[in-house]
Amino acid sequence: MAFDSTRIVSQMTIKGSLPEGRFTPQELLDFAYDSLLSEFVPVVLETREEYFVYPQDFPINQGQASYFVPSRAMNGVLREVKLVKADGSIVDLTRIDLEDVTSSQAGTPNSFYMSGNSVILHPTPLVTQDTLRLYYFIRPSRLVTTAECAVITAIDRNASTATISIPTGWTTANTFDLVRGRAHFDILALDLTSSSVAGGSITLSSIPDALVVGDYVTLAEETCFPALPPEGHVALVQSAVTAALESIGDPNAGSSAQKTQVLKQSFQSILKTRIQGAPKSLGTSLL
């Protein structure tokens, strides 16, 4: 059984012995989401094992040096900046400081610097070609009820259409994500537009090859699965229970917090070296 938002609500209610009707399902999910961001994402990122890393491509245009850091990047942090050449080769762009910018002459970018929340290519692109690839730590999507997500029952790749039960209120004015329906509940595509949301199907701007029946369509930045390795879901529930109990001044909040710490430490202990049989090779490049 997938650990979806319905199960999170059920487990929180049972484990916390929460008063019936005191919280709506969405309020409980908001507790879980806050715990995910504040307590569990930092634990996962500390492993430096590339969890949450997401690549996004931007076409490079002549005369355009500035490109925004994706709005879904946690803390506006980038993991890596690459230049993908037209021939398929990939160039690692070097980060420089503002003090190192000594010319406004255009050319082929070989470095970049940061200005606010923008990546500035240097030198300024001389022609429209190549692609800027930004790797960043994607912010986990907000948890919503399963009724606000749509499981895919059929896919027409030629028409970029997925058969779903359309949640109330969805229109072509929305943007959408595609979410894997099993661990590790990856975002397969994000911020897609739609030309049609009607008649039990949705026509999207694109459908990735990895999408299969059983995956989900969601509103952009929403999901019914916590963006966490499944082994951490029990600890996440306990943390959310603690927050709910604290909010109503329940005397059991303290003991719940202690349980949370034990479960968090257990989860953290298994998040060490991700590939145990292949240590990282330092200082080498793959050609």
C-alpha positions as CSV (number, residue, x, y, z in Angstrom):
1,M,0.0,0.0,0.0
2,A,1.4,3.4,-1.0
3,F,2.0,5.8,1.8
4,D,-0.2,8.5,0.4
5,S,-1.9,11.5,2.0
6,T,-5.0,9.4,3.0
7,R,-2.8,7.1,5.0
8,I,-0.9,10.0,6.6
9,V,-4.2,11.5,7.8
10,S,-5.3,8.1,9.1
11,Q,-2.0,7.3,10.9
12,M,-1.9,10.8,12.5
13,T,-5.4,10.4,13.8
14,I,-4.8,7.0,15.3
15,K,-1.3,7.5,16.7
16,G,-2.1,10.9,18.1
17,S,-5.6,9.9,19.4
18,L,-6.6,13.3,17.9
19,P,-10.1,14.6,18.8
20,E,-12.6,13.7,16.2
21,G,-13.4,16.7,14.0
22,R,-10.7,18.9,15.6
23,F,-8.6,19.0,12.4
24,T,-9.5,18.8,8.7
25,P,-7.6,16.4,6.6
26,Q,-5.8,19.3,4.9
27,E,-4.8,20.8,8.2
28,L,-3.2,17.5,9.2
29,L,-1.4,17.3,5.9
30,D,-0.1,20.9,6.4
31,F,1.4,19.7,9.7
32,A,3.1,16.9,7.9
33,Y,4.3,19.2,5.1
34,D,5.8,21.7,7.6
35,S,7.6,18.8,9.4
36,L,8.9,17.5,6.0
37,L,10.4,20.9,5.1
38,S,11.7,21.9,8.5
39,E,12.9,18.5,9.9
40,F,13.4,15.9,7.3
41,V,14.6,17.7,4.1
42,P,17.7,19.0,6.0
43,V,18.5,15.5,7.2
44,V,18.3,14.1,3.7
45,L,20.3,16.9,2.2
46,E,23.1,16.5,4.8
47,T,23.9,13.1,3.2
48,R,25.1,14.9,0.0
49,E,23.8,11.9,-1.9
50,E,22.0,13.8,-4.6
51,Y,18.5,13.4,-3.2
52,F,16.0,16.0,-4.5
53,V,18.3,17.0,-7.4
54,Y,16.3,18.0,-10.5
55,P,17.7,19.1,-13.9
56,Q,16.0,21.8,-16.0
57,D,17.0,23.1,-19.4
58,F,16.8,26.6,-20.8
59,P,17.5,27.5,-24.4
60,I,20.4,30.0,-24.7
61,N,19.5,33.1,-26.7
62,Q,21.8,35.6,-28.5
63,G,22.5,38.6,-26.3
64,Q,20.7,37.1,-23.2
65,A,23.2,36.6,-20.4
66,S,20.7,36.4,-17.5
67,Y,18.6,33.3,-16.6
68,F,16.5,33.0,-13.5
69,V,17.2,30.3,-10.9
70,P,14.1,28.1,-11.1
71,S,11.4,29.2,-8.7
72,R,11.1,25.6,-7.3
73,A,14.8,25.5,-6.2
74,M,15.0,25.1,-2.4
75,N,16.5,28.3,-1.0
76,G,17.4,29.3,-4.5
77,V,20.3,26.9,-4.4
78,L,21.8,25.3,-7.5
79,R,23.7,22.0,-7.5
80,E,25.5,22.5,-10.8
81,V,25.5,24.7,-13.9
82,K,26.3,23.1,-17.3
83,L,26.4,24.1,-20.9
84,V,25.0,21.5,-23.3
85,K,26.5,21.9,-26.8
86,A,24.6,21.4,-30.0
87,D,26.8,18.3,-30.7
88,G,25.7,16.7,-27.4
89,S,28.9,17.5,-25.4
90,I,28.6,19.0,-22.0
91,V,30.7,21.8,-20.6
92,D,31.1,22.4,-16.9
93,L,30.8,26.2,-16.5
94,T,33.1,27.7,-13.9
95,R,31.7,30.1,-11.3
96,I,33.4,33.4,-11.1
97,D,33.0,36.5,-8.9
98,L,31.7,39.9,-10.0
99,E,35.3,41.2,-9.7
100,D,36.4,38.7,-12.4
101,V,34.0,40.3,-15.0
102,T,36.3,42.7,-16.9
103,S,34.7,42.7,-20.4
104,S,31.3,43.1,-22.0
105,Q,32.4,41.4,-25.2
106,A,30.1,38.7,-26.4
107,G,31.3,35.1,-27.2
108,T,30.7,31.5,-26.2
109,P,29.9,31.3,-22.4
110,N,32.6,29.4,-20.4
111,S,31.7,30.7,-17.0
112,F,28.9,32.3,-14.9
113,Y,28.3,34.4,-11.9
114,M,25.4,35.0,-9.6
115,S,23.4,38.2,-9.4
116,G,20.5,38.0,-7.0
117,N,18.5,35.0,-8.1
118,S,19.9,34.9,-11.6
119,V,22.7,33.0,-13.3
120,I,24.6,35.4,-15.5
121,L,26.5,33.7,-18.4
122,H,30.0,35.1,-19.2
123,P,30.7,36.1,-21.8
124,T,27.3,37.1,-23.1
125,P,26.1,34.5,-25.7
126,L,27.0,35.6,-29.2
127,V,24.5,33.4,-31.0
128,T,21.3,31.5,-30.3
129,Q,22.4,28.0,-29.8
130,D,23.2,25.4,-27.0
131,T,21.3,24.9,-23.8
132,L,21.8,26.0,-20.2
133,R,21.2,23.1,-17.8
134,L,20.6,23.9,-14.2
135,Y,20.7,21.2,-11.6
136,Y,18.9,22.2,-8.4
137,F,17.4,20.8,-5.2
138,I,13.7,20.8,-6.0
139,R,11.4,21.9,-3.2
140,P,9.0,19.1,-2.1
141,S,5.5,19.7,-3.4
142,R,2.8,20.5,-0.9
143,L,0.8,17.6,0.4
144,V,-2.9,17.5,-0.6
145,T,-5.7,14.9,-0.3
146,T,-5.9,12.1,-2.8
147,A,-9.1,13.6,-4.1
148,E,-7.1,16.5,-5.4
149,C,-4.8,14.3,-7.4
150,A,-5.6,12.1,-10.5
151,V,-4.4,8.6,-11.1
152,I,-3.7,7.9,-14.8
153,T,-5.7,4.9,-16.2
154,A,-4.6,5.2,-19.9
155,I,-2.1,7.2,-22.0
156,D,-2.3,8.3,-25.6
157,R,1.3,9.4,-26.3
158,N,0.5,10.5,-29.9
159,A,-2.1,13.0,-28.6
160,S,-0.2,13.7,-25.3
161,T,-3.4,12.8,-23.5
162,A,-3.9,10.9,-20.2
163,T,-7.2,9.4,-19.1
164,I,-8.0,10.5,-15.5
165,S,-10.9,11.3,-13.2
166,I,-10.7,15.1,-13.2
167,P,-10.7,16.7,-9.7
168,T,-13.1,19.5,-9.1
169,G,-11.9,22.9,-10.3
170,W,-9.2,21.8,-12.8
171,T,-9.1,23.9,-16.0
172,T,-6.7,24.8,-18.7
173,A,-5.7,27.9,-16.7
174,N,-3.8,25.6,-14.3
175,T,-0.4,24.1,-14.7
176,F,0.3,20.5,-13.8
177,D,3.0,18.1,-12.6
178,L,3.3,14.4,-13.4
179,V,4.2,12.3,-10.4
180,R,5.4,8.7,-10.2
181,G,2.8,6.6,-8.4
182,R,5.3,4.4,-6.5
183,A,8.5,4.9,-4.6
184,H,10.2,7.2,-4.8
185,F,7.3,9.3,-6.0
186,D,9.5,11.4,-8.3
187,I,8.3,14.4,-10.3
188,L,8.5,13.2,-13.9
189,A,7.6,16.5,-15.4
190,L,6.7,19.9,-13.9
191,D,4.7,23.0,-14.7
192,L,3.0,21.6,-17.8
193,T,0.3,23.5,-19.6
194,S,-2.9,21.9,-20.9
195,S,-5.0,22.5,-24.0
196,S,-7.9,20.4,-22.7
197,V,-9.2,19.3,-19.3
198,A,-12.6,17.7,-20.0
199,G,-14.4,14.4,-20.7
200,G,-12.3,12.3,-18.4
201,S,-9.0,13.2,-19.9
202,I,-6.3,15.8,-19.9
203,T,-4.2,16.9,-22.9
204,L,-0.8,18.2,-21.8
205,S,2.0,20.1,-23.5
206,S,4.2,17.0,-23.3
207,I,4.3,13.5,-21.8
208,P,7.6,12.0,-20.7
209,D,8.6,8.5,-21.8
210,A,8.8,7.4,-18.2
211,L,5.1,8.1,-17.5
212,V,3.0,4.9,-17.1
213,V,-0.5,3.9,-16.1
214,G,-0.7,4.2,-12.3
215,D,1.2,7.5,-12.2
216,Y,-0.5,10.7,-11.2
217,V,-1.4,14.1,-12.6
218,T,-1.4,16.9,-10.0
219,L,-1.7,20.6,-9.9
220,A,1.8,22.1,-10.1
221,E,3.6,22.0,-6.7
222,E,1.1,19.6,-5.2
223,T,1.2,15.9,-4.5
224,C,-0.4,13.2,-2.5
225,F,2.9,11.5,-1.7
226,P,5.5,12.8,0.8
227,A,8.8,13.5,-1.0
228,L,10.8,11.3,1.3
229,P,12.3,7.8,1.1
230,P,9.5,5.5,2.3
231,E,11.6,4.4,5.3
232,G,11.2,7.9,6.7
233,H,7.4,8.1,6.5
234,V,6.7,6.7,9.9
235,A,9.0,9.3,11.5
236,L,7.3,12.0,9.4
237,V,3.9,11.0,10.7
238,Q,5.1,11.1,14.3
239,S,6.6,14.5,13.8
240,A,3.3,15.8,12.4
241,V,1.4,14.2,15.3
242,T,3.7,16.1,17.7
243,A,2.9,19.4,15.9
244,A,-0.8,18.7,16.0
245,L,-0.7,17.9,19.7
246,E,1.4,21.0,20.5
247,S,-1.1,23.2,18.6
248,I,-3.9,22.2,21.0
249,G,-1.8,22.1,24.2
250,D,-2.1,18.3,24.6
251,P,0.0,17.0,27.5
252,N,1.1,14.0,25.3
253,A,3.0,16.3,23.0
254,G,6.2,15.8,24.9
255,S,6.2,12.0,24.7
256,S,5.3,12.3,21.1
257,A,8.4,14.5,20.5
258,Q,10.6,12.0,22.1
259,K,9.3,9.2,19.8
260,T,9.9,11.5,16.9
261,Q,13.5,11.9,17.8
262,V,14.1,8.2,18.1
263,L,12.4,7.5,14.7
264,K,14.3,10.3,13.1
265,Q,17.7,9.0,14.3
266,S,16.8,5.6,13.1
267,F,15.9,7.0,9.6
268,Q,19.0,9.1,9.6
269,S,21.2,6.1,10.3
270,I,20.2,4.4,7.0
271,L,20.8,7.5,4.9
272,K,24.6,7.2,4.7
273,T,26.5,6.1,1.6
274,R,23.9,5.6,-1.1
275,I,26.0,3.3,-3.3
276,Q,27.8,1.2,-0.8
277,G,29.7,-1.0,-3.2
278,A,31.1,1.8,-5.4
279,P,32.8,4.7,-3.6
280,K,33.0,8.0,-5.4
281,S,36.0,8.6,-7.6
282,L,37.4,12.0,-6.9
283,G,39.1,14.3,-9.4
284,T,38.1,12.4,-12.5
285,S,35.9,13.2,-15.5
286,L,33.8,11.0,-17.7
287,L,34.4,11.6,-21.3
